């Protein structure tokens, strides 16, 4: 039995930990939403239906490339939040995203990336990702994978061993772990997990929403090959938001227009041999006002 077939028979629980705007308890508030999440998270239900098109990929010319360690990375890479239901909007929208993207549709998406000239996909680890990626590779997929850890991986050594079986180009500590350790004044504890990533042979990444976390890692000379830098610090502590917004904090995630320039300034000051992947450029679609608009 292939690794893909073995995983296909497994059951994957919904776990929206990558989307700080969605709490697990929120998913239990409505039976319809729970049903949608279960459908999306069930590996059996996620397999290609007869109507799921998986067209043959005929890779187009690659987009411009940049050095990325010993690799060459297209300047534009694709993410996976909309694929696996991390909408950063609300749990209903997230459920619809996850329900729509069956394995067949995910593979179609990855094949389309090849045709468009991209060579890399960045995605958060999950059992669904594991299933979809292995199937894609069995079908001859050519993309490379940059893997974002789960927030729990720092305390789950066995999961890192499982993740490396996907042969990712790099593995990054999750931004939620970075926030948790930073807020607790224990950021140096991240060094242990980064070393474990190094020991796997994959490139070492650090995901950050707070520019000060990147600056600290740079000042201390941390052994990191790349940063995943969110342009919006939407997970800053609530008391900081209250101070910035005069005590009135709106519901949901908060994307402040003043954040991107701060992170961009930090990116420009990092060592030239440590690339930064910019994420959330469009503020989870908040900067896309309508047809024909785009993020700056």
N, C-alpha and C positions, 0 to 999 in steps of 0.2 A: 504494500500500500504506500503510495507516495505521501510526502509530507502534506501536500495540499489536500489529498483525500482524507487523511487522518484529521486534519483540522476542520474539514467540512462537516464532520460528524459531531463536532463539539458544540457547546452552547456558550455564547458570549453575552454577558450581562451588559446592559446599557451603562455607560460610565462617562458622563459629560464633564470630566474633570478638567479638560482643556479649555472649557468655556466658563470663566469665572462669573459670568452673568447668569449661570444656571446652577442651581443647587439641586443635589439629588432629591431632597424632600419635595422640591417643586414638581418633579416628574411624577410624584404620586398623587397629585391633586386632581387629576382627571383621568378616567379610565380610557377615554379615547386616545389621549396623548400617550399614556403608558402602552397601549396596544400598538401605536405607531412606532414607539421606540423599540418595543420588543421585536416587531417585524424587522426593523432596520438592523437590530443587533444580532438577530438569529442568523448564524452562518448558513443554515440550510435555506432559509427564505431569501438569503442574499445572493444565491447562485443565479447564473444567467437564465432568464426565462426565454422561451422561443422567440419572443418579439424583441429581445435585447440585441441591438445590432453591434457586432464586433467586427468592423470593416478591416480589411488587410491594411497594415501600415506600410506606407511607402515614404520613408523619412525624407523630408525636404532638406535643403541646405541649412547647416547649423547657423544659429544666430551668433553674433560676436561673442568671443570667448574671453575669459579672464583666468589668471592663475588661481588655483585653489589647492594649496599644498602641492602634492605631486599630481594633482588632477587638473583638468581644464573644464571650467564651468561656464555655461551660457549666462550672459548677463541677466537674462530673465529666466526665472525658474517658476514652477507652479507649486501652489500650496494645496492643502487638503481640508481646510475647515468646512467649506460648503459640502464637500463630499461626505464627510462623516458626521454632519449634524452639529457643528460648532458655530452657530450663527452669530453669537455675540449680540443677539437681539432679544429673543424670548424662547421659552422651551417649546412652544407650539411650532414656530418656524424651524427650530432645530430638528424637531421630530419629523417634519415633512422632508427636510433635507436628507436625513438619514434613511427614511423610508424609500425615497425615490432612487437613491444610488445603490442599486443592486450590484453584485459583482460584475455582471455583464456590462453595465453602464460605466462602472469604474474603469474596466479594461478598455472600453471604447474611448473614454476620456484620455487615458494614458497613450493609446495609439494615436489619438489626435495631437497630443503634445509632440510625438515623434514627427508627425507630418508637418507640424508648425516650426520645427527646427530647434526645439528645446531638448536638453539632454539630462535634466535633473528634476526630480520630484521631491518636495519636502513634505513630510507627513508625520503626525503623531502616532506613536505605537498604540495599537489596539489589536485584539484578536481578529477583528474584521480586516484591518490593514494587513495583518499577517497572511490571512487567507487570500485576499485580493492580490497582494504582491507576489506571492508564490505562484498563483495561477498565471499572472501576467508573465512572469519569468518562464514558466513552463511553455507558454505560447511564443517564446522567443523575444520578449520585450527587451528593448535596448537601453531604456532610461537607467540612470543611477538614482540611488535613494539617499536622501539626508533625513535622518531619523530624529525626531524629538521624543525624549523620554516621557514616561508618565510622571506625574508629580510624586508618585509613591516609590519610584525606582531607587532613590537614594537609600531607602531602607529595605530594599528587596534585591539582594545580590543575584538571586536565581533568575530574575527577569532580564537582567543585562545579558546573561548567558543565552537566554532565549532570543533576545532582540538581535544579537550579533549573527544569528543564523540567517537573517535576511540579507547579510553581506552589505550593510549600508556603507556609504562613503564616509559618513561621519555620524556621531551621536551627540546630541546636546542635552545638557541638563534643562529640565522644564522651567519656564519662567515662574511658575507657581512655587517651585522649590526655592528658586532664587529669592523670591519675595519673602517666603516664610523664614528663611535663614537670615536674610537682611533685617527684617523687622524685629527678629528676636536677638539681634546683635551677635549672631553666631555664623556669620557668612563664611568664615574660614572652614567651617565644617564641610562646605561644598568641595574642598580640595580632595577629600577622600573619594568622593564619587567621580570626580574628574580623573583621578589617577586610575580608578577601575576602568573607566572608558579607555584611557591610554593603553592599559594592559590588554585590551581586546584587539588592538591593532587599528581601530577606527580613528578617524580624526576626532579631536575633542572640541565640543562646542559648549557655549554658555549662553543661555537665553535670558534676556533682561528686558524689563520695561522701564526700569529706573536708571537714568544715565549715571548716577553715582556708583551703581554696582559695577558698571563697565569701567569707570575711572579707577575704582578701587582695585579691580583685577589687574589693570594696566600698571598702576603704581607699585603693586606687590610683585609684578612679574609672573603672574600665574601661567601655568602651562596650558594655554588654550590656543587652538588652531583657528578658531573663528568665533564670532559673536552673532547671535540672532537678536537684533535690536528692534524692538517695537517702537515706532515713532510716537505712540501715545502711551502715557503712563496711567492707564485707566484702572489699574489695580492698586493705586496708592492708598495708604490707610485713610479711613473715613475722616479722621480728625484733620488730616491734611486738606482734604477736600472742603471740610467745613471752614477751615481757616481761609482758604483761597476764595471760597464762594460766599463768605459772609454768614456762615452758619446754616445756609439753606442748600441742602444737597438733593438734587433730583433723583427720581427712581431710576434704577438700571445703571448700566455702565456709562461712564462720563468720559467724553473725548474732548479735551481742551485744545483749542487751536494753538495755544502757546507752547504745547509740548513738542511737536516735531522739530522746531528750530533748536531746542535744547539738546535733543538726542543727536541731531545732525552735527552740531558743534562737537559733541563727544566723539562721534564716529570719525570726524576729520582729525582728531587728536590721537587716535589709536595708532599703534605701530603699523607701518606700511605693509608688513608681512602678515598681518592678522586681518583678514577680510571681515566685513560686517554685512550680514544679510538683513536688509530692511524689510520689516513686516508691518502690516496694518497701515500701509500708506494711504488707503482710502478711508481709514477710520471705520472699518467694518461696514462699508458702503455709505457711511453718513455723509461723505463728501461728493457722492454721486447723486446730484439733485434730479436727474432725469436723463432721457435719451440724449446722447451726444456729449454728455459731461464726463469728466474723468478727474482722477486725483492729480494734484500738481506734480 
